[in-house]
Amino acid sequence: MPGNFSSIYDGRRNVFELQSMLREISKTTDGLDLINPDGLFQKETAKAVRDIQKILGLAETGEVDLKTWNGITQKYNSVQ
């Protein structure tokens, strides 16, 4: 049981980090709505991922693969 809790907690923390980066990017990027980080990957987050994928010229899947993650982190670092 503790292993399951840990992986759920880690997953939420990862989603929260993703949402936080998307929120910062949205402050300086047209076409990306401001989202509120809550650690839950739901419709709002999937839409934000599709939107950033479009901005980055990636396939708009709404899923965070390695190319998407790298693009998001590069964009995030450029707006900091």
KAFENGI-V918026 format. One record per run of one state. SS is the DSSP state (A for helix, B for strand, O for the rest). FROM is the first residue (numbers start at 1). TO is the last residue. If there is no record, write none. Layout:
SS/FROM/TO  SS/FROM/TO
//
This chain:
O/1/1  A/2/26  O/27/42  A/43/56  O/57/65  A/66/79  O/80/80
//
